[in-house]
Amino acid sequence: MSGQGHPIFVDELQRFVADVADSRCAPIADRLTAPLRVTVSGRRGVGRSTVAHALARAGAEAKTISVTPAADADIDVYVLAEVVKPEDCAAIAAAGRPVLAVLNKSDLIATGQSADSGRDPHEPNSAARRRCALFAGLPGFSGVPIEPVVGVLAVATLDDLVDDALWVALQNLAIRPGDLSSADSFVAGAHPLSTDVRRRLLETIDVFGVTAAAAAIRRGATRAQIGVLLRRLSCIDDVIDKIATLGAQVHYQRVLDAIADLETLAVTDCRVGEFLSRDETVIARMTAAVNVVEASGMRVDRCDGAAAHLRRAAVWQRYSRGPVSGIHRACGADIVRGSLRLWSKAGNSA
């Protein structure tokens, strides 16, 4: 048992729709492929618009998420910066949807090491991740994941804002470093680069990005490699991945809704009923359910073999009969159903 259940189920349904050419099934499949709808909120001054723009661009690139008004959203992304205030905790605690908190401007959290200190520049900002772990223990944040992000770097790489002039400037800084102890020092200090160019560099990739890029150029990095480096340092792809993990429950609910619609069609079309009872369909539903419970922190035995399948069915049957939410009860039932189907295919031997 492996893979992501939602896309597996979507693939199976799309093949079925193509085979039967039933116009009633196509809209059901289309709803399953819609991107996750994300809304971005947070206090003034934390960089909400920058993070929203970066998420919209990265989500469109990956075709996995779209940024939308709160009323239409599946997931809340709540933007923090430097400190957590009581209104942050209150807003997160009051959210009625899955929430991902992001610590924006994480480049401002001192690591005690410069980008030219020998530290691998592709490693995440360890100080920012420690700050995220600290915030996660605050009241109101229980169970809410927190990811660092550098919104300005994400926008710079996604919108390709490091143009020819800024690339030349970075090459010059690699040869003749400027005073990057602070933004003011960089602009005011003596350097052949014009003040306007230095300001543009700061507006585009900030001191953190300038320092990391100049250091990498000194090590021989190309322009393309600098783009990859800055995107990695922005952590935007980690945020997108975390949204996808949080979206497992949203995708699973869409699968359940699609199944309900298909069961209605199956009353008058036996082909739909046959699709719903196929091994591939049942196992895809199970895998989608596994993604949900694993995203909530539980472990599912993914071992193959008849004994493992039967053992997993017994465990999740007990789970689904316990004091759990409706969505998790459905997950348990689908894991049981899929495990028994796999057990049957393995030869009914435990």
Secondary structure, 3 states (H helix, E strand, C coil): CCCCHHHHHHHHHHHHHHHHCCCCCHHHHHHHCCCEEEEEEECCCCCHHHHHHHHHHHHHHHCCEEECCHHHCCEEEEEEECCCCHHHHHHHHHCCCCEEEEEECHHHCCCCCCCCCCCCCCCCCHHHHHHHHHHHCCCCCCCCCEEECCHHHHHHHHCCCCCHHHHHHHHHHHHCCCCCCCHHHHHHCCCCCCHHHHHHHHHHHHHHHHHHHHHHHHCCCCHHHHHHHHHHHHCHHHHHHHHHHHCHHHHHHHHHHHHHHHHHHHCCCHHHHHHHHCHHHHHHHHHHHHHHHHHCCCCCCCCCCHHHHHHHHHHHHHHHCCCCCHHHHHHHHHHHHHHHHHHHHCCCCC
